[in-house]
């Protein structure tokens, strides 16, 4: 059974930092990504990373503040979020797929972790 389990969400003040983790089990993924969904908005792409880590992609809204990384030995992807803003408040989901980073195609999704940034 394939599972993606996120952790690390919580409540933080604006300007603070959080580190999200997503542990995969049951298979490995060439590409892993993070998405977020805020109330009243559509789901939004946040970041993605290739198997080697040599290819990454970020939404313009998080460039320079968020960093995606992965540890293939642990089958885990991370999202380091710095300089958080209230508009970063959302449920964050990780996803795994076999397509290249630029394809934006994912086959499996986690259940999500809530991130709330207070002003």
Secondary structure as UniProt FT lines:
FT   STRAND          3..7
FT   STRAND          10..13
FT   TURN            14..15
FT   STRAND          18..25
FT   STRAND          31..37
FT   TURN            39..40
FT   STRAND          44..49
FT   STRAND          56..58
FT   TURN            60..65
FT   STRAND          66..71
FT   TURN            72..75
FT   STRAND          76..81
FT   HELIX           86..88
FT   STRAND          90..97
FT   HELIX           101..103
FT   STRAND          108..109
FT   STRAND          113..118
//
